[in-house]
Amino acid sequence: MALDTGASPEAHPDWKDIVPSVTDASTLGDGLRIAREHSGRSLAELSSITRVPSRYLTALEQNDFSTLPNRVFSIGYVRAYAGSLGLDEQLAVERFRRESPDPSIPLQAPVGVAFEEVRRYSPRLIAAGLALVIAVVGWNVFQRVSLMRAPQPSDLAATPESWTLGAVPGQPAALSLSAPRPAPPDQTIPALYITPGLETELTGLDPASREAITAAAAGAPPVQRAFNPRGAIYGASASASQVVIQAREAAGLVVRMADGRVLFARQLAAGDAWRAPAGIAATIDASKWTAFDVYLNGEHGGRLEAQLTPLDQLNTRAQGLARQAASEVAARTEAARVAAVQAQAQLQTVTVQSGVVSATGG
C-alpha cells in the first residue's frame, strides 16, 4: 500500500501557487504583470482596490514611467499596486527607483574618481611647485651675487696714529681744543610766584621775618613716625579706630573683654597690625610687649609698656592728642584771623591819612 504524501491540488481547488517575487522578473513592469495574471484579477479590479487610475497601472506594467505623475505619487502607486498583489512593497519601490532614477538629483561620481583626477594631475602640480621653488632660490642667489663687492681696505687703517692729546685726528696739529666754556644760565624755569599775603593768611607768620619762622619751628611739636601697613590688618575699620597695634616681630596678641570674653586672639607676624575699636573696655595681653608698636591717630606713640595694657588707657591718650591738635589748629587759625584784621585796619588807616594829606595840599 502506498503512503499518502498529501492532498493533490485537484482535491482543493482554492489552493494557488505562491506569488512570484518582483525581483525574479526582468523588469518591474513584467513582475507586476506576472503577479496580476497569477492572481487572476483585471486592471479594473485592481484600480478599484488601490484607487489608482487604470492608465497608471497599465503604464507601470508597460514600464512607461513618463506618463506617470510626479515622483511622490508614482512611488505611492507602485507601493499600493505591489501591496494589492501580495508583493514586497519596499522591494518594488527600490526597483522602481533603480529603473526610473530621479532627474532632479545629480549623478554622483564613483568612489575613487576624485583620487584618480588628483593622480592624473599630480605630476604637473609637482613640476609647477619645483619650478616656483627654483625661481625663488635663483632670484635670491642672483641678488646676493649682485651685491657682493671686492673687500676694501679699512678707513681706520689709513688714519695716522701719531696724534697727541688735544689734537683732532685728520686735522693739522696746530689746531687744538680750547678751554671749556661755562654753561649758559638756565632760562627755561620761571621764578616761583607767591601770592602776597597767602602764607600769612594760612600760617599767621610773616614769610619775610626769619625770626618768627625760626621760633615757630622751634616751638612746634615733633613729627612722629606715621603708621605704615606692612602686613595683614585685623580689627575695626580705619574710620572707627584711633589706636593701632603693630607687631615688630612675630608675637601673640590676645584682647579680652571685661566679662572675660576674647575679642581678638592671634599670632601676628612681623608687620601685621590690629585696629582697636573705640569705646570698648578690654585688656591687651601681649606675649612679648616689647615686640608691639602703638600708633595713636596714625602717629607713633611708643611701644607697649607692659604685658597687660588697658585699652581704655590707649583710647584716652589718642583722644587727648586729637583734642590738643584740634585746639592748636584753632589757635593758629584765630591768630591768623586777628593778624589779618589788624593788617586790614592798618591799611585802611594809612589810606585815610594819605587822602587827608592830599586834600590839604601837603
C-alpha positions as CSV (number, residue, x, y, z in Angstrom):
1,M,0.0,0.0,0.0
2,A,1.4,3.4,-1.0
3,L,1.8,6.2,1.5
4,D,-0.4,9.3,1.2
5,T,2.1,12.2,0.9
6,G,-0.6,14.9,0.8
7,A,-3.7,16.1,-0.9
8,S,-3.4,16.9,-4.6
9,P,-4.3,20.4,-6.0
10,E,-7.4,18.9,-7.6
11,A,-8.7,17.9,-4.2
12,H,-8.5,21.5,-3.1
13,P,-9.3,23.9,-6.0
14,D,-8.9,27.0,-3.7
15,W,-5.2,26.5,-3.4
16,K,-3.0,28.7,-5.5
17,D,0.7,28.9,-6.3
18,I,2.9,31.2,-4.3
19,V,3.0,34.7,-5.7
20,P,6.3,35.1,-7.7
21,S,8.7,37.7,-6.3
22,V,9.0,41.1,-8.1
23,T,12.8,40.6,-8.3
24,D,12.5,37.5,-10.4
25,A,11.2,39.3,-13.5
26,S,13.4,41.1,-15.9
27,T,11.7,44.5,-15.2
28,L,9.4,45.9,-12.6
29,G,6.5,46.1,-15.1
30,D,6.9,42.4,-16.1
31,G,7.0,41.4,-12.4
32,L,3.8,43.4,-11.7
33,R,2.0,42.0,-14.8
34,I,3.0,38.4,-14.0
35,A,1.8,38.8,-10.4
36,R,-1.5,40.3,-11.6
37,E,-2.1,37.5,-14.1
38,H,-1.2,34.9,-11.4
39,S,-3.8,36.5,-9.1
40,G,-6.5,36.2,-11.9
41,R,-7.6,39.8,-11.4
42,S,-8.0,42.5,-14.0
43,L,-6.7,46.0,-14.1
44,A,-10.1,47.4,-13.4
45,E,-10.4,45.3,-10.2
46,L,-7.0,46.4,-9.0
47,S,-7.8,50.0,-9.8
48,S,-10.9,49.8,-7.7
49,I,-8.9,48.2,-4.8
50,T,-5.9,50.6,-4.9
51,R,-7.9,53.7,-6.1
52,V,-5.2,54.2,-8.7
53,P,-6.4,55.0,-12.3
54,S,-6.1,52.1,-14.7
55,R,-3.9,54.1,-17.1
56,Y,-1.3,54.5,-14.4
57,L,-1.4,50.8,-13.6
58,T,-1.0,50.0,-17.3
59,A,1.9,52.4,-17.5
60,L,3.6,50.6,-14.6
61,E,3.2,47.2,-16.3
62,Q,4.5,48.5,-19.6
63,N,7.4,50.4,-17.9
64,D,6.1,53.6,-19.4
65,F,7.2,55.8,-16.5
66,S,7.0,59.0,-18.5
67,T,3.2,59.1,-18.3
68,L,3.2,58.8,-14.5
69,P,2.5,62.0,-12.4
70,N,5.2,63.5,-10.1
71,R,7.6,61.1,-8.3
72,V,5.9,61.1,-4.9
73,F,2.6,59.9,-6.4
74,S,4.4,57.4,-8.6
75,I,6.1,55.8,-5.7
76,G,2.8,55.7,-3.8
77,Y,1.1,54.0,-6.9
78,V,3.9,51.4,-7.0
79,R,3.6,50.7,-3.3
80,A,-0.2,50.3,-3.5
81,Y,0.0,48.1,-6.6
82,A,2.6,45.8,-5.1
83,G,0.7,45.6,-1.8
84,S,-2.6,44.6,-3.5
85,L,-0.8,41.8,-5.4
86,G,0.9,40.5,-2.2
87,L,4.4,41.6,-3.3
88,D,7.1,43.2,-1.1
89,E,6.3,46.9,-1.3
90,Q,9.8,48.0,-0.3
91,L,11.5,45.8,-3.0
92,A,9.1,47.1,-5.6
93,V,9.8,50.8,-4.7
94,E,13.5,50.2,-4.7
95,R,13.4,48.6,-8.1
96,F,11.3,51.4,-9.4
97,R,13.9,53.9,-8.2
98,R,16.6,52.0,-10.0
99,E,14.8,51.7,-13.2
100,S,13.4,55.3,-13.1
101,P,16.0,57.5,-11.5
102,D,15.1,60.9,-10.2
103,P,16.3,63.5,-12.8
104,S,16.4,66.3,-10.2
105,I,19.3,64.5,-8.2
106,P,22.7,65.0,-9.9
107,L,24.7,61.9,-10.6
108,Q,27.5,61.2,-8.1
109,A,30.9,60.3,-9.3
110,P,32.0,56.8,-8.3
111,V,34.2,56.4,-5.3
112,G,37.9,56.9,-6.3
113,V,37.3,59.1,-9.3
114,A,38.5,62.2,-7.4
115,F,41.6,60.4,-6.3
116,E,42.2,59.4,-9.9
117,E,41.9,63.0,-11.0
118,V,44.5,64.0,-8.4
119,R,46.8,61.3,-9.6
120,R,46.4,62.4,-13.2
121,Y,47.3,66.0,-12.5
122,S,49.9,65.4,-9.6
123,P,53.0,65.3,-11.9
124,R,52.0,68.7,-13.3
125,L,51.4,70.2,-9.8
126,I,54.7,68.8,-8.6
127,A,56.6,70.2,-11.6
128,A,55.0,73.6,-11.1
129,G,55.9,73.7,-7.4
130,L,59.5,72.7,-8.1
131,A,59.8,75.4,-10.8
132,L,58.5,78.0,-8.3
133,V,61.0,77.0,-5.7
134,I,63.9,77.0,-8.2
135,A,62.8,80.5,-9.3
136,V,62.7,81.9,-5.8
137,V,66.1,80.4,-4.9
138,G,67.7,81.6,-8.1
139,W,66.4,85.1,-7.6
140,N,67.8,85.3,-4.1
141,V,71.2,83.9,-5.3
142,F,71.3,86.5,-8.0
143,Q,70.6,89.3,-5.6
144,R,73.3,88.1,-3.3
145,V,75.9,87.9,-6.1
146,S,75.0,91.3,-7.5
147,L,75.5,93.0,-4.1
148,M,78.9,91.4,-3.5
149,R,81.9,93.6,-4.0
150,A,85.6,93.2,-3.5
151,P,86.9,93.8,0.0
152,Q,88.0,97.4,0.6
153,P,90.8,98.4,3.0
154,S,89.5,99.8,6.3
155,D,89.3,103.5,6.5
156,L,90.6,103.4,10.1
157,A,93.7,101.6,9.0
158,A,94.7,104.7,6.9
159,T,94.3,107.1,9.9
160,P,97.7,108.0,11.3
161,E,98.3,107.2,14.9
162,S,100.9,109.9,15.6
163,W,98.3,112.3,17.1
164,T,98.7,113.8,20.6
165,L,96.3,114.6,23.4
166,G,94.1,117.6,22.4
167,A,94.8,117.1,18.6
168,V,92.0,116.0,16.3
169,P,92.8,113.0,14.1
170,G,93.0,114.1,10.4
171,Q,93.4,117.8,11.3
172,P,96.6,119.8,11.4
173,A,98.5,119.5,14.7
174,A,98.3,123.3,15.3
175,L,94.5,123.1,15.7
176,S,93.6,122.2,19.3
177,L,90.6,122.3,21.6
178,S,90.0,125.5,23.6
179,A,89.2,125.7,27.3
180,P,85.7,124.7,28.3
181,R,83.2,127.5,28.4
182,P,80.7,127.9,31.3
183,A,77.2,126.7,30.8
184,P,74.6,129.3,29.8
185,P,72.2,130.4,32.5
186,D,69.1,128.4,32.9
187,Q,66.3,130.4,31.3
188,T,63.6,127.7,31.0
189,I,62.3,127.6,34.6
190,P,60.4,130.8,35.6
191,A,60.7,132.2,39.1
192,L,58.3,130.8,41.6
193,Y,55.3,133.2,42.1
194,I,54.0,133.5,45.6
195,T,50.7,135.2,46.2
196,P,51.2,138.2,48.5
197,G,49.6,137.6,51.9
198,L,48.7,133.9,51.2
199,E,51.3,132.4,53.6
200,T,50.5,135.0,56.3
201,E,46.8,134.2,56.0
202,L,47.4,130.4,56.2
203,T,50.1,130.2,58.8
204,G,49.9,133.5,60.6
205,L,53.6,134.1,60.1
206,D,55.3,136.8,58.0
207,P,57.4,135.0,55.3
208,A,59.9,137.9,55.4
209,S,60.5,137.5,59.1
210,R,63.1,134.8,59.7
211,E,62.9,135.2,63.5
212,A,59.2,134.4,63.5
213,I,59.6,131.3,61.3
214,T,62.5,130.0,63.4
215,A,60.6,130.5,66.6
216,A,57.5,128.7,65.2
217,A,59.6,125.8,64.1
218,A,61.3,125.5,67.5
219,G,58.0,125.5,69.3
220,A,56.2,123.1,67.0
221,P,55.7,119.5,68.3
222,P,58.0,116.9,66.7
223,V,56.5,115.0,63.8
224,Q,56.2,111.4,64.7
225,R,56.6,108.4,62.5
226,A,53.4,107.6,60.7
227,F,51.7,104.2,60.6
228,N,52.8,102.1,57.6
229,P,50.8,98.9,56.9
230,R,53.3,96.2,56.1
231,G,51.1,93.1,56.6
232,A,47.6,92.0,57.4
233,I,45.4,94.4,59.3
234,Y,42.7,93.0,61.7
235,G,40.1,94.5,63.9
236,A,37.9,97.6,63.4
237,S,37.8,99.8,60.3
238,A,40.2,102.8,59.9
239,S,37.3,105.2,60.4
240,A,36.2,103.6,63.7
241,S,39.6,103.3,65.4
242,Q,42.2,105.7,66.8
243,V,44.6,103.1,68.2
244,V,46.6,100.6,66.0
245,I,49.0,98.0,67.5
246,Q,51.6,96.7,65.0
247,A,54.0,93.8,65.5
248,R,57.7,94.5,65.0
249,E,58.3,90.7,65.1
250,A,56.3,87.6,65.4
251,A,54.4,87.5,68.7
252,G,51.0,86.6,70.2
253,L,48.3,89.2,71.0
254,V,45.1,88.5,73.0
255,V,42.4,91.1,73.7
256,R,39.9,90.2,76.5
257,M,36.7,91.9,77.3
258,A,35.7,93.0,80.8
259,D,33.4,90.0,81.2
260,G,36.2,87.5,80.2
261,R,35.2,87.1,76.5
262,V,38.0,87.1,74.0
263,L,37.7,89.9,71.5
264,F,40.8,89.1,69.5
265,A,43.5,86.3,69.7
266,R,46.1,85.7,67.0
267,Q,49.8,85.0,66.5
268,L,50.8,88.1,64.5
269,A,53.7,88.1,62.0
270,A,56.1,91.0,61.6
271,G,54.2,93.9,60.0
272,D,50.7,92.6,60.9
273,A,48.5,95.0,62.9
274,W,45.3,95.2,64.9
275,R,43.0,98.2,65.0
276,A,41.4,98.7,68.4
277,P,37.7,99.7,68.4
278,A,36.8,102.9,70.3
279,G,34.6,102.9,73.4
280,I,35.2,99.2,74.4
281,A,36.5,98.2,77.8
282,A,39.1,95.5,77.2
283,T,42.6,94.4,78.2
284,I,45.5,93.8,75.8
285,D,47.6,90.7,76.7
286,A,50.9,90.6,74.7
287,S,53.1,87.6,74.9
288,K,56.1,89.9,74.3
289,W,55.0,93.5,74.8
290,T,58.3,95.0,73.5
291,A,57.5,93.5,70.1
292,F,54.5,95.8,69.6
293,D,54.4,99.4,68.5
294,V,51.4,101.6,69.4
295,Y,50.1,104.2,66.9
296,L,47.7,106.9,68.1
297,N,45.8,108.8,65.5
298,G,48.1,107.5,62.8
299,E,51.4,108.6,64.5
300,H,53.8,106.5,66.5
301,G,53.2,106.7,70.2
302,G,55.8,104.3,71.5
303,R,55.6,100.7,72.4
304,L,53.5,98.6,74.8
305,E,54.9,99.2,78.3
306,A,53.6,96.0,80.0
307,Q,52.2,92.6,79.3
308,L,48.7,93.7,80.3
309,T,47.6,97.1,79.0
310,P,44.0,98.5,79.4
311,L,42.6,99.5,76.0
312,D,40.8,102.5,77.7
313,Q,44.2,104.0,78.5
314,L,45.3,104.0,74.9
315,N,42.0,105.3,73.6
316,T,42.1,108.1,76.2
317,R,45.6,109.1,75.1
318,A,44.5,109.1,71.5
319,Q,41.5,111.3,72.2
320,G,43.6,113.7,74.3
321,L,46.2,114.1,71.5
322,A,43.4,114.6,68.9
323,R,41.8,117.4,71.1
324,Q,45.2,119.0,71.6
325,A,45.9,119.0,67.9
326,A,42.5,120.5,67.2
327,S,42.9,123.2,69.7
328,E,46.4,124.1,68.3
329,V,44.9,124.4,64.8
330,A,42.1,126.5,66.1
331,A,44.5,128.8,68.0
332,R,46.7,129.2,64.9
333,T,43.6,129.9,62.8
334,E,42.4,132.5,65.2
335,A,45.8,134.2,65.4
336,A,46.0,134.4,61.7
337,R,42.5,135.9,61.5
338,V,43.3,138.5,64.2
339,A,46.6,139.4,62.3
340,A,44.7,139.7,59.1
341,V,42.1,142.0,60.7
342,Q,44.8,144.2,62.2
343,A,46.6,144.4,58.9
344,Q,43.4,145.4,57.2
345,A,42.8,148.1,59.8
346,Q,46.3,149.4,59.4
347,L,45.9,149.6,55.7
348,Q,42.7,151.5,56.0
349,T,44.3,154.0,58.4
350,V,47.2,154.6,56.0
351,T,44.8,155.1,53.2
352,V,42.7,157.6,55.1
353,Q,45.8,159.5,56.2
354,S,47.1,159.7,52.6
355,G,43.7,161.1,51.5
356,V,43.8,163.8,54.1
357,V,47.3,164.8,53.2
358,S,46.4,165.0,49.5
359,A,43.3,167.1,50.3
360,T,45.2,169.7,52.4
361,G,47.9,170.0,49.8
362,G,50.7,168.7,51.8
